[in-house]
Amino acid sequence: MSDKLVIIPCGKKRIYKNRFGKGLLARDAYTGNIFKWGVRYADACDADWVIFSPESGYILPYTIIEEDADFEKQKAPFSLEDQLRNLNLMDYKEVIALGSEIFRHVISQSFLKTKVITPFAGLSAGKYIQELKIATEAEVYSSFERKYQADEAKPLEYDENDKLKFLWAYWKLPVPENAFSGRLEGPPPKKDEVEWENFKISVAREFWRDSGPEPGAWSQFHATTFLIGKKLLIQLWDPIMWLCDDEGPDAFEGYCAGVNLAHNEEGYLECYMHLKEVRCPKAEYEWDASFCMRETAEGGFLLNLGKVFELSVVNSKEKMSNQTEAPA
């Protein structure tokens, strides 16, 4: 539970039944931009949120609704204060009310002990959406910083076998194709989910272009430079590793000839390991590490550091079993 609560107006666009004629969760019933961007703003703030409907009052996101009741048609009009108590919404330290002036006034009156913040007061509908999008983008930036700072104290680690393990893919440039990587089960993402993930990725890419990767990336870069001139066993990162007991792409060998920084064709700063004498184990499937690397004119390979999960130094006297030379 967050200490922050965002109250989101339901908006005028709504549907109450799915294609099977059954009621929908409240979070899926309201479909207008005012509601969608309110939800995205709350998610970006890492806040809990609740819907406010002029017909039904406060509605939890996972409440199944058939239709909005009408206050005037109810036999005993309920108290918004009672709703807040019944829904356990009275103990938040910060309450942010979105929506029109009428909504904000009613909401403020129902919270007796907590001051209600109204950051978008006095705006027209069009300007309100515009400012809400800007504020959401700012919160996404902030959430990236909080997430990176949480990992920054430990961007990498050495295990008992002196393996260098990257705990965060700091050098992995966000791209839309990876928005749902690692999602193995369940229904495909909804259109709104795709739009929201693409929005966050566009913000992340803009952040990267303006400021470069976060500080943890530089810790990983410097740690990798100490491996130059050594033969390495390299394990690439794959989302399935975190879901299936560390099963993932087979490790491969390569001689680290350098660690290079370069801007890609889109202007993003990236970090590459320059590998030579790359050898991949013969795999059951037609996959080898060369698919994840770019061949150089000198005959070596460039491997983006954002794809690396684990590195360990190989004793030059030891050989990998069932080796095969990486294709040129």
N, C-alpha and C positions, 0 to 999 in steps of 0.2 A: 504493500500500500504506500502510495506517495503521500507527502504532506501538502501536496498542491492539488486542487480540484478545478477543472475547467467546465463551465456550464455552456452547452452548445445549443443554440436555437435549432429547432427541427427543420425549419424552412417549409416552403409550400409544396415542393415536389415530393411525392410519397407513393409507395405501393404497400399494400397490406397482405397480399397473399402471393405465394410462389406458384409455379405452374401446376402444382398438384392441388391447389386450392387451400393450402395450409397457411397458417399465420407465419410471419417472419420475425426474426430477431429485430429489435428496435434499431440496432446499428445498421441493418440492411434495408430497413423500411423507408428511410428518408434518403433521397437521392439527389437533392439539389446541391449546387456549388457552395452555398453558405454553410450547409451541414458538412459536406465533404472536407472543406478547408478548415472548418472548426475542429474536426477529428484529427486532421493532419497536424494542426497547430498543437493540440493537446499531446499527441504522440511525440512530437518533436520536443516538447517541454518535459517529457517523462512524467506527465501528470495523469492522474485519474480523471475521468470525465463522465458527465451525465447529460442526458438530453433534457431540454426544457420545451414543452409543448403548451401552447395557450389553452388547449383542450384538456390535456391530461396532467399538466404539471411536470414534476420531475420523473424521468423514466431512466432506469438503468439500461446500459447498452445491450445486455443479454436477456432482457425481458421479451417474451413472445407477445406480440400484439396482433390483434385482428383488425382493429381500427381505433382511432382516437375517440375517446369519450368526449362528450360535450359538457362543460361545467354546468351550463344552465339547465341541462336535462337531468342531471343527477338529483336523486331524492335528497341527499344530504351532502351538499358541497363540502369537500374536504379542505383542511387547512394545509397550506404549503409547509408551515412549520412542522406539522405532524408528519408530513411526508418525509421531510429531512430527517426527523428523528427515526422514523420507521426504516428508512433506507441507510441509516448510519452515516449520514453526510454532515454531521454537525461538528466534527472534531478536526477538520482540516485547518492548517495554519494559514493557508492562502487560498482564496477563492477568486477565480477570474471569470467574469461574466462577459460573454460575447453577445452579439446581436443588437437589435434596435433599442432605442431609448426606453420604450415601454417595457420590453423584456428586462432590461437592466434594472429598472426601478422596482419592478415586482420581485425580482430575484434579491435585490439588496434588502428589501423590506422583510424577506422571509428568513434571512440570516440574522439572528438576534445578537450573537456574540462575536462573529467573525466579520471583519471589514471586507467588503467585496470590491475588487479592483476592476475597473472598466477601461482597459487600455485603448479601445477604439471608439470611444464616445464621440458623438457629434459628427460622424461621417455619413455621407450618402452611401447608398447600397453599393454602387460601383467602386467608390473610393474605399469602402470598408473591405471588400474582397481584395483589392489591390494591396492595401496595407496589411491585411491578414497574411497574404502570400509572402510579403517582404519579411514580416515578423517570423513566419514559419521557416523561411530560409535562414534567418539569423539564428534561430533556435537549433536548426540542423547543424550549422557551423559549430555552435556551442556544444552540441552533443558529440560531434566528432572529437573536439578538444577534450571533453570529459572522458571519453572512451580511451583516447590515446594516453591521457595522463594516468588513467588507472593502470595501464599496461607499461607505462614508461619506466616505472621503478624496476621492471624486470622484462625488458624486451627480448632477452635471450637467456639461455642457461647452459651450463655444462653438466652432463650427467656423470655417473660414477665411472663411465668408460671414456670420459673426455670427449663425448660427442657434443658438438655445438648445435643447439636446438633453438630455432626461432619461434617465439611464443606468439608473435603477431606478424602478419604479412605486411609490414610497413611499406615495402617497395612494390606492392601489388596495386597497380593503377585501377581504380573502379571503372568497370565497363558494364553496360546494360546486359550483355550476354551472361554475366555471372550473378545477376541479381538474385536468382533463386537456385544457385548451385548448392548441392547438398540436400535438396528437397527431394527425397526418394519416395515418400508416401503421400497419400491424400489427393484431393482433387487439384486440378491445375489452378494457378493463381487467377483471381478475378481481375477484371479490367481495372478496377479501382486500385487493387494491390499493385498491379504492374505500373500504373501511372504514378503512384506514390513512390515506389522503389526507383523508377526512372528519374523522378524529381530529385530524390536524395542523391542519386549517382551524379546528376548534372551539377548539383551543389558541390559534391566532393571533388569532382574534376576541376571545377572552377577554383576551389580552395587549393588544390594541388598546383594548378598552373600559376596562381598568384604567389603562393608561399612555399611550394615544394612539399616534400614528405615531412612527416612529423619527426621530432628529435630521436625517437627510437630507431628510425631508419639509419641514422648516422652511427648509432651504437653498433648496429648490425654490420654496417659498411666497414667500420674500423676493425671489428672482430674478424671479419673475413679477410682483410688485408694481411693478417698474420699467417694466413694459410697459403699465401702466394709461394710458389716453388715446391709445393707438396702435392703428393698424390692423394686424392680424396675419394671417399665413398659418399655418394650424394643421394639423399632421399628427397624426392620432390613432394610438395604439399598437395593434398587432394582432399576435398571436403568429405569424401567417404571415410577417410582415416579417422575422423572424429565420431563416426556413427557405427563403425564396424570393427571395433577393437584394433585400431591402428592398421587395418588392411588398406593398402594403397598401391601406387605404382612401385615396381621393383627398383631397388637402389642400383646405381651404376657407378662406375669409376671414371675419374678424369683427373688430369694433371692441371692444377690451377696456375696458369701463366700470368694472371693479372686480374685486377678488379677495377672496372672502368665506370666513370660517370659520363652520361651523354644525354642530350635532349633528343627525343624521338621526333618523327616527322610532324607531329602535332604540337610540339613545343613543350612536352612534359619531361621533366628531369627523371631519368631512370638509372638504375645501377645494374651492371652486368658482370658476371664472372667470365673470364676468357679461359676456356678449357681446351686442352689438347689431349691427344691419345685417349679419347673417350671410348670406353668399352661398356657395353650393355649386356646383361645376362640374357640368355635365350629364354623368351617368355612363351607361355602357353598361347597367348593371344598376339596378334600382329601389332604390337606396340613397343616402341622403345623411346628412350629419352630424347633422341634426336628430333622427334616431332615437336618437342617443347623448346628447341633451341634454334638459333639462326647461324648458318655457316658463314665463316669469314673467308676473305679472299686468300688468306694464308693457309687455309685448310683446317683451322680450329673451329670452335663453336662459341657463341655468346649465349649465356644462360641468364635470364632476368632473375635477380636476387629475390624478387617477389614470389617466385615459384619454388624456392628452396625451403624445405622443412628442417632438414638435419644434415650436418656435415661431420665427417670424422676422418682422421688421417689414417691412410692405409700403410701398413708396413710394406716396404718395397719388395720384401722377400715373399710376401703372401700373394696369392693369385685368386681371383674370383673363379668359382666353378662355372663351367658351361659358358665361357665368355664368347662374345662375338664382337667384332669391330663395328663401331657405329658406321652406318652408310655414309659415303661422301656425298 
